[in-house]
Protein backbone atom coordinates (compact mmCIF):
# COMPACT_ATOMS: atom_id res chain seq x y z
CA UNK A 1 0.00 0.00 0.00
CA UNK A 2 1.25 3.44 -0.93
CA UNK A 3 0.78 6.27 1.56
CA UNK A 4 0.54 10.03 1.12
CA UNK A 5 1.67 12.51 3.79
CA UNK A 6 -0.57 15.44 4.72
CA UNK A 7 1.28 18.34 6.36
CA UNK A 8 0.18 21.63 7.85
CA UNK A 9 2.51 24.14 9.48
CA UNK A 10 1.97 26.62 12.30
CA UNK A 11 4.57 29.38 12.11
CA UNK A 12 5.19 31.91 14.87
CA UNK A 13 6.92 35.11 13.76
CA UNK A 14 8.12 37.48 16.49
CA UNK A 15 7.42 41.06 15.41
CA UNK A 16 10.17 43.70 15.36
CA UNK A 17 8.37 46.31 17.44
CA UNK A 18 10.26 48.42 19.94
CA UNK A 19 7.88 47.54 22.76
CA UNK A 20 5.73 44.58 23.75
CA UNK A 21 2.18 44.01 22.56
CA UNK A 22 0.27 45.19 25.67
CA UNK A 23 2.81 47.24 27.66
CA UNK A 24 5.71 49.65 27.24
CA UNK A 25 8.54 47.20 28.04
CA UNK A 26 11.30 46.77 25.48
CA UNK A 27 10.81 43.84 23.11
CA UNK A 28 14.52 43.62 22.18
CA UNK A 29 16.43 40.34 22.42
CA UNK A 30 19.48 39.58 24.54
CA UNK A 31 19.00 41.68 27.71
CA UNK A 32 19.87 40.21 31.14
CA UNK A 33 17.07 37.93 32.42
CA UNK A 34 13.94 39.59 33.81
CA UNK A 35 15.03 43.16 33.08
CA UNK A 36 12.40 43.90 30.41
CA UNK A 37 9.39 43.37 32.67
CA UNK A 38 6.65 45.36 34.35
CA UNK A 39 3.43 44.65 36.31
CA UNK A 40 1.46 44.29 33.02
CA UNK A 41 3.61 41.63 31.33
CA UNK A 42 4.15 39.88 34.69
CA UNK A 43 0.39 39.60 35.18
CA UNK A 44 0.18 41.44 38.48
CA UNK A 45 -3.29 41.97 40.01
CA UNK A 46 -5.20 45.06 38.91
CA UNK A 47 -3.26 45.81 35.71
CA UNK A 48 -4.82 46.31 32.27
CA UNK A 49 -3.36 45.66 28.79
CA UNK A 50 -3.12 48.45 26.18
CA UNK A 51 -2.74 47.34 22.54
CA UNK A 52 0.39 48.38 20.60
CA UNK A 53 -0.87 49.81 17.28
CA UNK A 54 2.36 48.89 15.47
CA UNK A 55 1.62 45.19 16.11
CA UNK A 56 -1.67 45.53 14.21
CA UNK A 57 0.06 47.37 11.36
CA UNK A 58 2.64 44.59 11.02
CA UNK A 59 -0.08 41.93 11.07
CA UNK A 60 -1.93 43.84 8.33
CA UNK A 61 1.26 43.96 6.24
CA UNK A 62 1.66 40.19 6.47
CA UNK A 63 -2.01 39.58 5.74
CA UNK A 64 -1.81 41.77 2.64
CA UNK A 65 1.42 40.14 1.44
CA UNK A 66 -0.10 36.66 1.71
CA UNK A 67 -3.36 37.46 -0.08
CA UNK A 68 -5.52 37.11 3.04
CA UNK A 69 -8.94 38.51 3.62
CA UNK A 70 -8.70 41.09 6.42
CA UNK A 71 -11.43 41.20 9.06
CA UNK A 72 -12.91 44.62 9.76
CA UNK A 73 -13.59 43.39 13.29
CA UNK A 74 -11.53 40.83 15.20
CA UNK A 75 -11.55 39.84 18.85
CA UNK A 76 -9.05 39.02 21.55
CA UNK A 77 -9.34 35.77 23.48
CA UNK A 78 -7.79 34.22 26.54
CA UNK A 79 -6.04 30.91 25.93
CA UNK A 80 -5.84 29.27 29.35
CA UNK A 81 -3.07 26.93 30.35
CA UNK A 82 -0.74 26.69 33.32
CA UNK A 83 2.99 26.64 32.80
CA UNK A 84 5.81 28.40 34.71
CA UNK A 85 6.72 30.69 31.80
CA UNK A 86 3.14 32.04 31.49
CA UNK A 87 2.80 34.49 34.40
CA UNK A 88 -0.93 35.24 34.01
CA UNK A 89 -1.95 31.59 33.62
CA UNK A 90 -3.37 32.50 30.21
CA UNK A 91 -2.11 33.88 26.91
CA UNK A 92 -3.86 36.74 25.13
CA UNK A 93 -4.45 35.54 21.59
CA UNK A 94 -7.16 35.48 18.94
CA UNK A 95 -9.43 32.52 18.36
CA UNK A 96 -12.86 32.65 16.72
CA UNK A 97 -12.36 36.01 14.99
CA UNK A 98 -8.71 36.39 13.86
CA UNK A 99 -7.43 39.42 11.98
CA UNK A 100 -6.92 37.58 8.65
CA UNK A 101 -8.16 34.41 6.91
CA UNK A 102 -8.13 32.54 3.60
CA UNK A 103 -4.79 33.56 2.11
CA UNK A 104 -2.14 31.76 0.09
CA UNK A 105 1.45 31.90 -1.11
CA UNK A 106 3.15 30.26 -4.08
CA UNK A 107 6.20 28.01 -3.74
CA UNK A 108 8.47 26.22 -6.18
CA UNK A 109 10.03 22.76 -5.73
CA UNK A 110 12.22 21.24 -8.47
CA UNK A 111 10.90 23.79 -10.94
CA UNK A 112 7.25 22.97 -10.24
CA UNK A 113 5.02 25.67 -8.78
CA UNK A 114 2.37 25.05 -6.13
CA UNK A 115 -0.03 27.19 -4.13
CA UNK A 116 -0.22 26.63 -0.36
CA UNK A 117 -3.31 27.94 1.38
CA UNK A 118 -3.17 29.95 4.59
CA UNK A 119 -6.06 29.26 6.94
CA UNK A 120 -5.54 32.24 9.24
CA UNK A 121 -3.15 34.79 10.68
CA UNK A 122 -3.70 35.95 14.22
CA UNK A 123 -1.88 38.08 16.77
CA UNK A 124 -0.87 36.97 20.24
CA UNK A 125 1.66 37.52 23.01
CA UNK A 126 4.67 35.28 23.52
CA UNK A 127 5.38 33.37 26.72
CA UNK A 128 8.57 33.61 28.77
CA UNK A 129 11.47 31.20 28.42
CA UNK A 130 12.40 28.30 30.68
CA UNK A 131 15.99 27.11 31.05
CA UNK A 132 16.41 23.66 32.56
CA UNK A 133 19.54 23.05 34.64
CA UNK A 134 21.16 19.83 33.33
CA UNK A 135 22.89 19.13 36.65
CA UNK A 136 20.06 19.80 39.11
CA UNK A 137 16.28 19.35 39.20
CA UNK A 138 15.90 23.11 38.79
CA UNK A 139 14.42 25.31 36.05
CA UNK A 140 14.90 29.06 35.70
CA UNK A 141 12.44 31.37 33.99
CA UNK A 142 13.16 34.56 32.07
CA UNK A 143 10.10 36.76 31.52
CA UNK A 144 11.79 39.18 29.09
CA UNK A 145 10.03 37.40 26.21
CA UNK A 146 6.63 37.35 27.95
CA UNK A 147 4.39 39.78 26.10
CA UNK A 148 6.61 40.12 23.01
CA UNK A 149 4.24 40.31 20.01
CA UNK A 150 3.77 37.37 17.66
CA UNK A 151 1.77 36.59 14.60
CA UNK A 152 0.85 32.95 14.05
CA UNK A 153 0.47 31.88 10.43
CA UNK A 154 -1.49 28.63 10.07
CA UNK A 155 -1.32 26.84 6.74
CA UNK A 156 -3.95 24.66 5.14
CA UNK A 157 -3.00 20.94 5.06
CA UNK A 158 -1.84 21.40 1.45
CA UNK A 159 1.79 20.35 1.89
CA UNK A 160 2.64 16.86 0.63
CA UNK A 161 6.37 16.42 1.26
CA UNK A 162 9.16 17.59 3.57
CA UNK A 163 10.71 19.51 0.65
CA UNK A 164 7.47 21.40 0.07
CA UNK A 165 7.41 22.22 3.78
CA UNK A 166 10.94 23.59 3.57
CA UNK A 167 10.10 25.67 0.49
CA UNK A 168 6.98 27.06 2.18
CA UNK A 169 8.92 28.06 5.31
CA UNK A 170 11.72 29.68 3.33
CA UNK A 171 9.19 31.70 1.34
CA UNK A 172 7.36 32.81 4.50
CA UNK A 173 10.63 33.81 6.12
CA UNK A 174 11.65 35.78 3.04
CA UNK A 175 8.30 37.61 3.08
CA UNK A 176 8.48 38.66 6.76
CA UNK A 177 12.04 39.87 6.24
CA UNK A 178 11.15 41.80 3.07
CA UNK A 179 8.30 43.43 4.97
CA UNK A 180 10.67 44.37 7.81
CA UNK A 181 8.32 42.95 10.45
CA UNK A 182 10.49 40.05 11.72
CA UNK A 183 14.21 39.29 11.53
CA UNK A 184 13.52 35.61 10.78
CA UNK A 185 16.20 34.42 13.19
CA UNK A 186 15.51 30.73 13.83
CA UNK A 187 18.35 30.32 16.35
CA UNK A 188 16.98 33.09 18.59
CA UNK A 189 13.44 31.75 18.20
CA UNK A 190 12.00 34.81 16.49
CA UNK A 191 10.81 32.58 13.63
CA UNK A 192 9.75 29.10 14.69
CA UNK A 193 7.52 26.33 13.49
CA UNK A 194 5.33 23.49 14.73
CA UNK A 195 4.42 20.83 12.18
CA UNK A 196 1.23 18.76 12.01
CA UNK A 197 1.62 15.58 9.96
CA UNK A 198 -0.48 12.53 9.15
CA UNK A 199 -0.44 9.86 6.46
CA UNK A 200 -3.26 8.27 4.50
CA UNK A 201 -3.54 5.69 1.70
CA UNK A 202 -3.04 7.32 -1.70
CA UNK A 203 -6.38 8.35 -3.15
CA UNK A 204 -8.13 8.50 0.23
CA UNK A 205 -10.30 11.54 0.93
CA UNK A 206 -10.21 11.54 4.73
CA UNK A 207 -7.17 12.57 6.76
CA UNK A 208 -5.30 10.20 9.03
CA UNK A 209 -4.56 10.75 12.72
CA UNK A 210 -2.07 13.58 13.03
CA UNK A 211 0.81 14.27 15.35
CA UNK A 212 2.31 17.65 16.13
CA UNK A 213 6.10 18.07 16.10
CA UNK A 214 7.66 20.81 18.22
CA UNK A 215 11.24 21.99 18.84
CA UNK A 216 11.97 22.75 15.16
CA UNK A 217 14.48 25.61 14.92
CA UNK A 218 15.93 25.18 11.42
CA UNK A 219 14.68 24.36 7.95
CA UNK A 220 16.84 21.24 7.94
CA UNK A 221 15.30 20.07 11.23
CA UNK A 222 11.79 20.60 9.87
CA UNK A 223 12.50 18.53 6.78
CA UNK A 224 14.33 15.79 8.69
CA UNK A 225 11.67 15.58 11.41
CA UNK A 226 8.87 15.32 8.87
CA UNK A 227 10.74 12.62 6.95
CA UNK A 228 11.22 10.60 10.13
CA UNK A 229 7.65 11.07 11.35
CA UNK A 230 6.12 10.12 7.99
CA UNK A 231 8.13 6.88 7.94
CA UNK A 232 7.28 6.18 11.60
CA UNK A 233 3.56 6.56 11.00
CA UNK A 234 3.64 4.38 7.88
CA UNK A 235 5.51 1.63 9.77
CA UNK A 236 3.01 1.91 12.64
CA UNK A 237 0.04 1.48 10.31
CA UNK A 238 1.66 -1.33 8.34
CA UNK A 239 2.23 -3.24 11.57
CA UNK A 240 -1.49 -3.03 12.34
CA UNK A 241 -1.26 -0.46 15.15
CA UNK A 242 -3.08 2.89 15.18
CA UNK A 243 -1.26 6.24 15.12
CA UNK A 244 -1.78 8.03 18.45
CA UNK A 245 -2.68 11.72 18.34
CA UNK A 246 0.01 13.43 20.40
CA UNK A 247 2.63 16.14 20.53
CA UNK A 248 6.17 14.95 19.84
CA UNK A 249 9.59 16.55 20.14
CA UNK A 250 12.31 16.43 17.52
CA UNK A 251 15.64 15.15 18.86
CA UNK A 252 18.20 16.50 16.38
CA UNK A 253 21.06 14.53 17.98
CA UNK A 254 19.33 11.15 17.68
CA UNK A 255 17.41 12.14 14.52
CA UNK A 256 14.04 10.99 15.78
CA UNK A 257 10.82 12.26 17.30
CA UNK A 258 9.84 11.33 20.85
CA UNK A 259 6.48 11.65 22.67
CA UNK A 260 5.99 14.84 24.71
CA UNK A 261 2.32 14.87 25.72
CA UNK A 262 -1.19 14.14 24.49
CA UNK A 263 -2.31 16.58 21.82
CA UNK A 264 -4.46 19.38 23.19
CA UNK A 265 -7.70 20.38 21.49
CA UNK A 266 -9.25 23.85 21.50
CA UNK A 267 -11.56 22.99 24.37
CA UNK A 268 -8.56 22.14 26.55
CA UNK A 269 -7.57 25.81 26.48
CA UNK A 270 -11.05 27.02 27.53
CA UNK A 271 -10.96 30.00 25.14
CA UNK A 272 -13.24 32.93 25.93
CA UNK A 273 -13.24 36.61 24.83
CA UNK A 274 -10.81 38.74 26.83
CA UNK A 275 -12.91 41.05 29.03
CA UNK A 276 -10.12 43.65 29.31
CA UNK A 277 -9.75 44.32 25.57
CA UNK A 278 -12.31 45.80 23.19
CA UNK A 279 -12.87 44.25 19.75
CA UNK A 280 -10.31 45.46 17.20
CA UNK A 281 -11.97 47.50 14.43
CA UNK A 282 -10.03 48.21 11.22
CA UNK A 283 -11.38 50.51 8.51
CA UNK A 284 -10.82 50.31 4.75
CA UNK A 285 -8.62 53.41 4.72
CA UNK A 286 -6.04 51.80 7.01
CA UNK A 287 -6.05 48.61 4.94
CA UNK A 288 -5.51 50.62 1.72
CA UNK A 289 -2.72 52.61 3.36
CA UNK A 290 -0.90 49.44 4.41
CA UNK A 291 -1.28 47.80 0.99
CA UNK A 292 0.04 50.92 -0.75
CA UNK A 293 3.25 50.88 1.32
CA UNK A 294 4.19 47.23 0.73
CA UNK A 295 7.63 46.73 -0.83
CA UNK A 296 8.27 44.57 -3.88
CA UNK A 297 7.99 41.02 -2.50
CA UNK A 298 10.32 38.05 -3.14
CA UNK A 299 8.37 36.30 -5.93
CA UNK A 300 7.68 39.42 -8.04
CA UNK A 301 11.28 40.55 -7.51
CA UNK A 302 12.63 37.18 -8.64
CA UNK A 303 10.43 37.30 -11.75
CA UNK A 304 11.68 40.82 -12.50
CA UNK A 305 15.32 39.77 -12.10
CA UNK A 306 14.78 36.97 -14.63
CA UNK A 307 12.96 39.31 -17.02
CA UNK A 308 15.05 42.49 -16.74
CA UNK A 309 18.51 41.11 -16.04
CA UNK A 310 18.18 37.86 -18.03
CA UNK A 311 19.36 35.79 -15.08
CA UNK A 312 18.56 32.11 -14.70
CA UNK A 313 15.66 31.27 -12.39
CA UNK A 314 18.09 29.61 -9.95
CA UNK A 315 20.44 32.61 -9.82
CA UNK A 316 17.54 35.03 -9.46
CA UNK A 317 16.14 32.98 -6.57
CA UNK A 318 19.48 33.14 -4.71
CA UNK A 319 19.95 36.86 -5.37
CA UNK A 320 16.45 37.75 -4.16
CA UNK A 321 16.50 35.47 -1.11
CA UNK A 322 16.72 38.60 1.03
CA UNK A 323 15.86 42.21 0.37
CA UNK A 324 19.39 43.26 1.35
CA UNK A 325 20.99 40.83 -1.12
CA UNK A 326 18.77 42.05 -3.96
CA UNK A 327 19.54 45.68 -3.08
CA UNK A 328 23.28 44.90 -3.10
CA UNK A 329 22.97 43.40 -6.58
CA UNK A 330 21.07 46.37 -7.97
CA UNK A 331 23.49 48.86 -6.43
CA UNK A 332 26.35 47.01 -8.16
CA UNK A 333 24.43 47.01 -11.43
CA UNK A 334 24.07 50.80 -11.37
CA UNK A 335 27.88 51.07 -11.58
CA UNK A 336 28.68 47.96 -13.62
CA UNK A 337 25.77 47.00 -15.93
CA UNK A 338 26.71 43.37 -16.49
CA UNK A 339 24.18 41.38 -14.41
CA UNK A 340 25.57 37.92 -15.10
CA UNK A 341 29.09 38.85 -14.08
CA UNK A 342 27.79 40.49 -10.91
CA UNK A 343 25.63 37.44 -10.18
CA UNK A 344 28.56 35.05 -10.65
CA UNK A 345 30.76 37.01 -8.25
CA UNK A 346 28.01 37.44 -5.68
CA UNK A 347 26.87 33.80 -5.71
CA UNK A 348 30.46 32.53 -5.78
CA UNK A 349 33.17 34.49 -3.91
CA UNK A 350 30.93 36.92 -2.00
CA UNK A 351 28.39 34.45 -0.58
CA UNK A 352 31.20 31.97 0.05
CA UNK A 353 32.94 34.62 2.15
CA UNK A 354 29.79 35.52 4.07
CA UNK A 355 28.80 31.90 4.71
CA UNK A 356 32.27 31.10 6.03
CA UNK A 357 32.03 34.08 8.39
CA UNK A 358 28.47 33.18 9.41
CA UNK A 359 27.21 36.66 8.54
CA UNK A 360 24.75 38.29 6.14
CA UNK A 361 25.14 40.65 3.23
CA UNK A 362 24.35 43.64 5.47
CA UNK A 363 27.68 42.96 7.24
CA UNK A 364 29.69 42.40 4.07
CA UNK A 365 33.25 43.79 4.28
CA UNK A 366 33.09 44.30 0.50
CA UNK A 367 30.76 47.13 -0.49
CA UNK A 368 28.71 47.09 -3.72
CA UNK A 369 30.79 50.03 -4.96
CA UNK A 370 34.06 48.15 -4.40
CA UNK A 371 32.82 44.96 -6.06
CA UNK A 372 31.60 46.94 -9.08
CA UNK A 373 34.97 48.68 -9.33
CA UNK A 374 36.79 45.34 -9.15
CA UNK A 375 34.77 44.05 -12.11
CA UNK A 376 35.50 47.28 -14.00
CA UNK A 377 39.24 46.71 -13.50
CA UNK A 378 38.91 43.27 -15.10
CA UNK A 379 36.98 44.71 -18.05
CA UNK A 380 39.52 47.50 -18.49
CA UNK A 381 42.32 44.93 -18.67
CA UNK A 382 44.07 46.35 -15.61
CA UNK A 383 43.94 42.96 -13.84
CA UNK A 384 43.09 39.42 -14.90
CA UNK A 385 40.22 37.36 -13.52
CA UNK A 386 42.70 35.26 -11.58
CA UNK A 387 44.37 38.29 -10.01
CA UNK A 388 40.91 39.68 -9.23
CA UNK A 389 40.28 36.79 -6.83
CA UNK A 390 43.45 37.72 -4.93
CA UNK A 391 42.36 41.35 -4.86
CA UNK A 392 38.89 40.33 -3.63
CA UNK A 393 40.39 38.37 -0.72
CA UNK A 394 42.45 41.42 0.27
CA UNK A 395 39.39 43.66 -0.05
CA UNK A 396 37.52 41.34 2.32
CA UNK A 397 40.38 41.28 4.81
CA UNK A 398 41.29 44.97 4.79
CA UNK A 399 38.24 46.84 3.47
CA UNK A 400 40.51 48.71 1.05
CA UNK A 401 39.26 49.69 -2.44
CA UNK A 402 40.52 47.48 -5.29
CA UNK A 403 42.52 50.23 -7.06
CA UNK A 404 44.59 50.81 -3.94
CA UNK A 405 45.28 47.10 -3.45
CA UNK A 406 46.33 46.67 -7.09
CA UNK A 407 48.69 49.63 -6.80
CA UNK A 408 50.19 48.65 -3.43
CA UNK A 409 50.83 45.05 -4.42
CA UNK A 410 51.94 45.73 -7.99
CA UNK A 411 49.22 43.58 -9.51
CA UNK A 412 48.64 45.57 -12.71
CA UNK A 413 48.27 43.20 -15.65
CA UNK A 414 51.21 42.98 -18.06
CA UNK A 415 50.00 44.02 -21.52
CA UNK A 416 53.39 44.81 -23.04
CA UNK A 417 53.62 42.38 -25.98
CA UNK A 418 57.42 42.31 -26.04
CA UNK A 419 57.63 41.63 -22.30
CA UNK A 420 55.18 38.72 -22.54
CA UNK A 421 56.92 37.37 -25.64
CA UNK A 422 60.23 37.37 -23.80
CA UNK A 423 58.77 35.19 -21.05
CA UNK A 424 57.11 32.90 -23.62
CA UNK A 425 60.42 32.28 -25.40
CA UNK A 426 62.08 31.55 -22.07
CA UNK A 427 59.41 29.00 -21.15
CA UNK A 428 59.45 27.27 -24.56
CA UNK A 429 63.21 26.90 -24.42
CA UNK A 430 62.86 25.06 -21.08
CA UNK A 431 60.36 22.51 -22.41
CA UNK A 432 61.51 21.39 -25.90
CA UNK A 433 59.86 17.97 -25.50
CA UNK A 434 56.49 19.50 -24.74
CA UNK A 435 56.88 21.92 -27.66
CA UNK A 436 57.49 19.00 -30.03
CA UNK A 437 54.53 17.10 -28.57
CA UNK A 438 52.24 20.11 -29.08
CA UNK A 439 53.35 20.45 -32.69
CA UNK A 440 52.62 16.75 -33.15
CA UNK A 441 48.96 17.33 -32.30
CA UNK A 442 48.71 17.40 -28.48
CA UNK A 443 46.79 20.69 -28.41
CA UNK A 444 45.92 20.38 -24.73
CA UNK A 445 49.53 21.25 -23.86
CA UNK A 446 48.66 24.88 -24.63
CA UNK A 447 47.18 25.12 -21.13
CA UNK A 448 50.45 23.82 -19.70
CA UNK A 449 52.41 26.59 -21.42
CA UNK A 450 49.91 29.23 -20.32
CA UNK A 451 50.31 28.02 -16.73
CA UNK A 452 54.09 28.21 -16.91
CA UNK A 453 54.07 31.76 -18.27
CA UNK A 454 51.52 32.82 -15.65
CA UNK A 455 53.76 31.33 -13.01
CA UNK A 456 56.70 33.36 -14.30
CA UNK A 457 54.66 36.58 -14.43
CA UNK A 458 52.89 35.87 -11.11
CA UNK A 459 49.57 35.70 -12.93
CA UNK A 460 49.88 39.19 -14.39
CA UNK A 461 50.22 38.40 -18.11
CA UNK A 462 47.23 39.42 -20.18
CA UNK A 463 45.57 36.10 -21.08
CA UNK A 464 44.48 37.09 -24.61
CA UNK A 465 47.87 38.51 -25.58
CA UNK A 466 49.60 35.49 -24.02
CA UNK A 467 47.46 32.98 -25.93
CA UNK A 468 48.01 34.79 -29.22
CA UNK A 469 51.81 34.85 -28.74
CA UNK A 470 51.95 31.19 -27.68
CA UNK A 471 49.93 29.99 -30.66
CA UNK A 472 52.10 32.04 -32.98
CA UNK A 473 55.38 30.73 -31.51
CA UNK A 474 54.18 27.11 -31.38
CA UNK A 475 53.29 26.93 -35.08
N, C-alpha and C positions, 0 to 999 in steps of 0.2 A: 504493500500500500504506500502510495506517495502522499506526503503531507505538505501543507502550505502554512508558513508562518503568518501570523497577523500581529502587527506591531503598532502601538500608539505611544507617543512620547509626551511627557509633561516636562516642560522646560521652565526653569525659574531664572529670570534675568534681574540682577540687582541694578537698580537705577542710579545713575550718576548725579544725584541731587546733592546739594551742599548739606542739607539737613534731613532728618528722618521724616517719615510720612505723617506722623501725628504730633510731633514736638519739635523744638528748636535745637536739639542736640546734633552735633556733627555726625554725618554719615560716612566720613572718610575711613579708610582701612588702615590698620597697622598701629593704632595708638595703644598705649599701655592698657591692660585689662581694666574694664569697669570705670574708665575715665570719661567716656561719652555717654553719660546716663543722667537721667533726671527723674523726678517723681512720676512723670507721665509714662515714659518708656519702661520704668520699673514697676508700673501697675500699683502705685500707692493708693490708699483709700482717698476718695474725694476728688480725684483729678479727672479732667475731661480732655479727650483728643481734639485737635484742630487740624483739619486736612491741609496738606501741603499742595498748593495749586500746581506746582511744577511736576509733581508725580502724575497728575491727571493729563497734563500736556504731553508728557513722555509716553503715557499709555495711548493717547490719541495718535501720536506719531507712529507708533508700532502698529496700531489697528489700521491706520490708513495705508501703511507700507505693505501690509499683508492682506489687503483687499477685504477687510472685515466690514460688516455692518456695525455702525456705532449706535449705541442706545442713547436716546435723548434723556432717559432716566434710568439710573442704575442704583442699586442699594448695597449698603454695607451689612455684613453678617458676622456673627461671632461663631468661630469654629472652636468648639470646646474639647480640649484634651489636657492631660496633666503630665507635665514633664519638667525636669529641673531648669531647662533653658527657656521656659515660657513663663515669665513672671506673673502674668495676670491669670494664668490657668485657661486662657483662651487666646486665639489669634484673630485679629480683625482682618477679614477677607471679604470676598464677594461670592455669592452662591447662586441663588435663583435668578438674579438680574445682574449679570456681569456687564462691564462697559462695552464689550465687543464680542460679536459672534459671526460664525459662518464665513470665514476667510479662506485663503489658500495661498500657497507659494509654489513656484515651479522649481524642480530640481533636474539634474542631469546625471545619469550613471552610465558609463561606457558609451557615451554618445546618444543615449536614448533619453528623451525628456519625459517627465511625469509630473502631474499635479498632485500635491498633498494638501488635503483639506485641514483647516484649522477650526476646531469646534468652538473655542472661546478664548478670549484673553481677559484676565481679571487682575485687579490690583490687590495687594495684601502687604502686611508687615512681616518682616523676617523674625525668626526666633534668635535667641542668643546662641552661644557655642560652648559645648561641653568638651573638656579635655580630660581623658582618662589616664590616670597615673599607672604606668605599666608595672611599677614595683610595689604598689600598695593598693588596697581596696578603696581608693579615693578618687573622686572626680571633681574638677574645678570648673566653674562656669564664668564665662565672660559675657556680660550683657551689652557690650558695645554694639553688637550686631542687632540686638533686639530693637525692633521698630524701624530698621533700615527698609526703604521701600523696594518692593518686588513687583514684577508682572509675571504671571504664570501663563504660558502659552500651551494650550492643550490641543494636540493634533487629533484628527480623525484616525481611525484604525486602517489607514490606507497604505501603510508601509509594509513591504513584503520581503525585505531582506536586510541583513545587517548593513550592507553597503548603502542601501537606500536611506537607512537611518542615519548613517554617517554623513551622507550628502545633505540630508534635510537639516541636520544640526549645524553643519558648516555654513549652509545658506542662511539660517536664522542668525547665527553669530555674526556673519558678515553684515546682515541688515541692521542689527542693533548697534554695531560699531559705526556703520555709515551714518546712521541717524544721530550718533553721539549720545545715546541714552544709556549705554552700558559698555564697560571696557572689555567684556567678553573673556575675562580672565578665569579660566577653569581651575587653575591651581589655587587661587584665592577664594574660589567658591562663588564668584559674582555671576557666573554662568554655569548652571548645573542642570542635570537631567535625571529623571526617573523614567524607566522604560516598562511598559506593560506589554507582555508577549504571551501569545497562545498559539497552538497549532491545530489544524483541522485537516481532514482528508481533502485532497484536491477536488474541487468541484462542489464541495459542501457549501451550503448557504449560511448555516448557523456557526457562530464562533465557538471555539473550545474554551476550556477553563483557563483563565489567565493568571499569570504571576506578575508581581511588580518587582523590578530590580532597582535597588538604591545603591548609593556609594559609587556613582559613575562620574569621575572628574577628568576624563579625557575622551576624545573621539575614539581613540584606539580601544579604550576600556569598554565603551558602549558597544562597539562592533564585536569585540571578543566576548563580552558577557552575553550578548544576544545569540551569538553563534553557539556558545556552550548551552545556554538555556533552551534553545530550539532543539538541539540534539538530545538534551536530557528529557525534555517532554516527549519527544518521539519515542525514545527508548522506554520511557515509563508506560506509554500507551501500548506499545508493541508487546510489552511483557504482561499486559492484561490488567495493569493497575491504573486507577484514575489519577489525573493531575490534581493536586491540592491547591486551592486558591490561597495564596500567602504572599507575604513580602519577603524577598530574599536579598542578601547582600552579595556584592561582587568582591571576591578575594583575588586581587590582581597578582599576588605572589604565587598562589596555588592554581590560578587560572580556573576558578570554578565559582559557582554561586552556592550560598549556604542559607538555610532558613533563618529568618529574623523574628517574624511574628505572623500571626494570622492577619489576612488582609482586612483593613477596615472598610466599612461601607459608609455612605453619607450619614445614615442614621446614627452611627457610632459617635459622630462629632456633635450631634444635637444642635445643628445649625438653627439660629433664629436671628431676625433683624437686630442690628445693634441699636439699642435705645438712645445712645449718646450721639449718634451721627445722623444727620438729615439725609434723605435721598439726594444723590448727586444728579443735578440737572445740567445738561449741556445743550446749548443752542446751535443752530445751523451756522451762524456767523463764526463761532469759535472753530467748528469743524472745518469750514472753508479756509480759515486763516491757517490752521495747522497743515492742511493739504497743500496749500500754496507755498509753504516754506520747506517742503520736503526736498532733500538733495537728490541728485541722480543716484539711483539705487544700483546694487551690484549687477543684476541681470541686464538692465538697459545699458549700463556702462560697458559691460563685456561685449554686448552686441554692437555698440558704437565703436569700440576698439577694433573689432573684426572688420567692420564696414569702413571706417575712416582711415585706419592705419594699416589695413590689409595684413593683420596678424592672424596666425592660426588660432583656432578656438581654444586650444590648450594653453598657448602663450597668453592669450587675452584673459583666460580664467585666472592664471597665476598673477598677472599684473593688476587685476582688479580685485584680488582677494581682500584687500583692505583699501579704504579711501586714501590713506596716506601713501600707499604704494602706487596707486593710480595717479595721484597728484605728482609724485616724484617723477614718474614716467613723462607726464605731460609738460612738466617744467623743463626736463631735459630736451624734449622735442622742440620746445620753443627756441632753443639755442642750436640744436643739431637735428634738423628735420630728416632723420633716417630712422624710422620706427623699429625696423627689424634689427638694426645694429644695436640700438638702445636696449631693445628687449633681450637680445642675446647676452649683453653685458650685465643687465640687471638680474636675469634669471640664473646666469652662471656665476661669475665672480662676486657680484654684490650680494645676492641672497646666500651664497656659500659663506661669505664673510659674516653676515648677520646671524645665520643659523649656528655657525661655530661659536659665536660670541653669546648666543642665547638672547639676542636683542631684536628689536623691530626696526623698520625703516626710519621711524621718527628719531631714532638714536644713531643713525648712520654716520660714521666718521667721514664719509665721502659725500659731499653735497651734490645736488643735481647739476649745479653750475660746473663743478670740478669734473664730474664724469663727462658732461657734454664737451668740455674743453679737451679732455683726454682723447675723445673720439675724433675731435677736430684735428688734433696733432697727428693722428694716424692718417687721416684723409689728406692732410697737407704734406705728407711724406717726411715729416720731421722725425717721427719714430716709427718703428715697425710694430706689428701686432704683438710679436713676442716681447719686445721691449716694453710695450704698453702694460703687459701683465706685471712686470717688475715695478713700473711706475705706479700702478694701481695699488700694489701691496704697500709701497712707501707712503702713498696718499692716505691709506687706511691707518697706517701706524703713526704718521706724523701730523696729518691734517693739512699738509702743505699743498699748494696748487701744483698741477702737473708741470707747468712751464718751469717753475722754480726747481723742481726735482730733476727734470731733464738737464737743466743748465748746471746744477750743482754736481751731478754725477757724470756729466759728460756723455749723455746717452743719445745725442743727436745722431740721426741716421746718416750713414756714409752714402752720399750720392755721387761722389766724384768717380767717374768711370775709370780713369787711369789708376786711381788708388785701389779700386775693387779688382781691376784686371791684374794688378801686380800681385795681389793675394791669391787670385785664381791660379796664375802661373806657378806660384810657389807651391800651392797644394797639388796641382797636377804633376809637378816634377817629383813629389814625394810618393805618388801612387801610380807608377807606370803600369803595373799589372791591372789595376782597376780601370785605367784609361783604355787599355787595349780591350778589356772585357766589355766596356761600354760600346766601343766602336764595333765590336763583334755582335752587338744586338741586345746586350743586357741594359736596356733603357732605365731600369729601376735604380741603377747606380747613380743617376743624376741626383737623387735625394741624398746619397752619401756625400757627394762632392759639395752640395749646398750646405750640409751640416758641418763639414770641415772648414769651409770658408767662414761660416757664421761663428764657429768656434774661434777662429783666428781674429775675427773682427768684434768678438764679444757680442754677437747678435746685432750689430749695428749696420751691416751692409743692406742696402736697399734690395729687397727680394727680387723685384722685376728686373732691375739692372743686372743683378747677379745671375739670374737664370739666363738672360740673353747672352751675357759674356760666356758663361759655361757652355751653352749649346754651340756658340760660335767656335770656341776653342776646342771642343770635343769632336768637331766634324772631321 
